Amino acid sequence: MFAKTSAAAAAPVDAPPQARRRRHALLAAVLGATACLGVTAPAATAAGQRAGATHCVTVLNGVERGEGESTVRSRTCFSGPGAGERAERVAPAGATQLMLWAEHSDWGGVYDRVYGYDGPCDAAGYSFTPSTWWSNNLSSFQVMGGCNTSYLSGPRGNGSFTGQVSYVGAALNDAVTYVKVWRG
């Protein structure tokens, strides 16, 4: 996963305070970025979740008139013990949960709860490009909040689905670059 020694850790202890602050800021930025990308601890636990797994909450705006995709309003990630429970508690007031993404088939592994800030799904729905990490790791998902129809596309193909999806199929597994959900 990560080497035990990094350039920041290998720097001399007697470095000037400004250099130490830069190293600490860089290290914090790297650790924060990897948490939101879904880097997880390898130990397996029950129910397809991993100890220390990262769980995120993504909030989307609705598709604006003349725009092709929803914009990401916010993204918050938690890792370590209790990450899933903490993610459940940060559901934004007034937003509707639209999807629950899972890293593995049958809804296992890391999760991302996707919320719509402009209310439940309607015929227009929400459409967006997943983060790079999710583009390379999405394998199953659930729809909710009035959403019952979804369309996914990627470099190897596309697919339309109705209801819950325990496996996106070989063409889309770990290769999703566009998602649209709506009430069909």
N, C-alpha and C positions, 0 to 999 in steps of 0.2 A: 504494500500500500504506500507508505511513506518511509523514506530512510530515517533512521534514528538521528542522524546528524544532518543539519542543514547549514547553508552558508551563514544564516543569521546566528545559529547556535555556535558555529565554529569561530566566530569573530572574537578577538581578544576581550577579556573581561574589563580591562582598563581603557576601553574605547571611550572617546569623549561622550558626555551625556547626550548631545544631539544625535550622534550616531546610534547610541543605544535606543533612543526614542524612535528613530526611523526603523530600526530592526524590529522593535516591538510592534510598531504600527503595521509594518509589512507582514509580520507573522499573524497578527490579529486579522488583517484583511484576507490573507490566504486561508486561515482557518474558517472565517466566516463565509467566504466564497465556497469552500468545499462543502460546508454544511448545507447551504442552499442548493448545491448541485446534487445532493443525495448521496454523498460518500458516507458509507456506513461501516459499522463494526462487523466482523465476519461471524461472530458466534450466533448459531441458530437457536431459536426458542420455539415454543408451541405456537400453533395457529399461523405459521408462515411469517411471523414477525421476527426481527433480529434484535438482540440486545444492543442498545445504543443506536438503533436505526434513526434516520432522519425522516421526519414527517413535516409536510409543508401545508400551508393554506395559501391558495392563489385567489385573488379577487379580480373579476373582470368587469369592465364597463360594458354596456350594451353596444351593439354596432350602431355607430352614428350615421345619420343620413349622408349618403355619398361616400362612406367608408366601406372597405371590404372586410375588415376584421375588428373585433373587439380589442380594446387596449387593456393591458394589465394595469390595474389600479394599484395593487400591492401584492407582495409575496413575503410571507413570514415562515421561517423554518425552525424546527426544534430538533435537537438530537440528544442522545443519552437516554437513561432510564425515564420512563414516563413521557417520552416525546409525543406519542400518539394522543395521550390524554391532554397534554398541554395544547396540542394543535386543535383538538376539538373545542377547547375553551376559548379560543380567540376568534371564533366565528364573528364576523363583523355584523353589528346591529343593522338591520334593514336589508341585509343581503340574503340571498337564497342559495342553498347548496344545490349545485347543478350536477356535479360529477364527483366520484371518488376514483382516482387513478391508482393502479397498483403496479408494482414493478414486475411481478410474476403472474403467471396464469392462476386462475381461481382466486384472485384477489390477495395474493401473498406478497410479502416483502415490504418495501418502502411505500408510503402513501402520499398523495397530494389531494387535499380536499379543494375542489374548484367551486367558487361561489360567483354568482352573478349579482352585481350591485344594482342593476336596473330591474330587479324582480324576477319572478319565475319565468320559465321558458314559455314562449309563445311561438307563433308560426315563423317569426324572424329569427328567434333564438340567439345564440352566441357563436362566434367563430373566431379562431385564434391559432397562432403558431405556438406550440409548446416550447419550453426552454430546451436548450441543447441536451441537457441531461435526460429529460423526459422523452425527447425525440429518439434517444438511443436506448431507452429502458422501459417504455410503456408496453405492457403485455395484456392487461385486463382492466376493465372499468365498470362502474355502476353509474346509471343515470338516475336523477331524482329532480325534485323541484319543478315538476311539470314537464320535464324533458322525457321523451320516449323514443326519439329517433336520433341517430348520430351518423356522421359521415367522417371517415378518416382517410387521409391519403399520405403517401410517402414515396420514396424513390423506387420501391419495388412493386407498387400497386396501390389500390384503394379498396374501400369497403363501406357498405351501408349496413347499419344494424338497427334493430328494434329491441328495446329493453336492455337488460343487463348482459354484459359481454364477459364471459369467463376466460376467453382467449381470443385475441384479435386476428389470429391466423398467421400462417408462415410469412405471407407477403408484408404484413404490417408489424409483426412482432419486432420490437426494438428498432423500428424504422417508421415513426409517425412524424410528419412535418406539418400537418394541418388537421384541425379538429373543428367540426361544426356539430352543435346539438340544438334541437328544437322540439316543439310539440307538433307531431305530424298528424 
